[in-house]
Amino acid sequence: MRAYQNYRVINLWEVEAEAVFQQPFPSLLPFVPILKGGGEEATVRQALQLLREDEELLELENLLAFFATFVLKTEIVQQIMRWDMAVLQESPWYQQILQEGVVFNN
């Protein structure tokens, strides 16, 4: 028995950020910073606002912040997200990174 799955590779950096705002693709909002034209502070703020409007998407806020740090200074991302270190340290990603760092150092 064999199973086949057709797929198409999409280079996110070639997708216009505006397309995510114009189409109903809310699950792509965290990727806005790495999309074509998505590295502007105002664009990241717009993506954050849309994420916060949908309770089911709130967990994706951390992912948006993660990708935003690739194109914006950390201080700006913290300001946009209104985060402080205490909030960041509670995130599952931070805990995993911390745990992997401990394992790596042992």
Secondary structure in CASP SS format (residue, H / E / C, confidence):
PFRMAT SS
TARGET T0000
AUTHOR 0000-0000-0000
METHOD secondary structure of the structure
MODEL  1
M C 1.00
R C 1.00
A C 1.00
Y C 1.00
Q C 1.00
N C 1.00
Y C 1.00
R C 1.00
V C 1.00
I C 1.00
N C 1.00
L H 1.00
W H 1.00
E H 1.00
V C 1.00
E E 1.00
A H 1.00
E H 1.00
A H 1.00
V H 1.00
F H 1.00
Q H 1.00
Q C 1.00
P C 1.00
F C 1.00
P H 1.00
S H 1.00
L H 1.00
L H 1.00
P H 1.00
F H 1.00
V H 1.00
P H 1.00
I H 1.00
L C 1.00
K E 1.00
G C 1.00
G C 1.00
G C 1.00
E C 1.00
E H 1.00
A H 1.00
T H 1.00
V H 1.00
R H 1.00
Q H 1.00
A H 1.00
L H 1.00
Q H 1.00
L H 1.00
L H 1.00
R H 1.00
E H 1.00
D C 1.00
E H 1.00
E H 1.00
L H 1.00
L H 1.00
E H 1.00
L H 1.00
E H 1.00
N H 1.00
L H 1.00
L H 1.00
A H 1.00
F H 1.00
F H 1.00
A H 1.00
T C 1.00
F C 1.00
V C 1.00
L C 1.00
K C 1.00
T H 1.00
E H 1.00
I H 1.00
V H 1.00
Q H 1.00
Q H 1.00
I H 1.00
M H 1.00
R C 1.00
W C 1.00
D C 1.00
M H 1.00
A H 1.00
V H 1.00
L H 1.00
Q H 1.00
E H 1.00
S C 1.00
P H 1.00
W H 1.00
Y H 1.00
Q H 1.00
Q H 1.00
I H 1.00
L H 1.00
Q H 1.00
E H 1.00
G H 1.00
V H 1.00
V H 1.00
F H 1.00
N H 1.00
N C 1.00
END
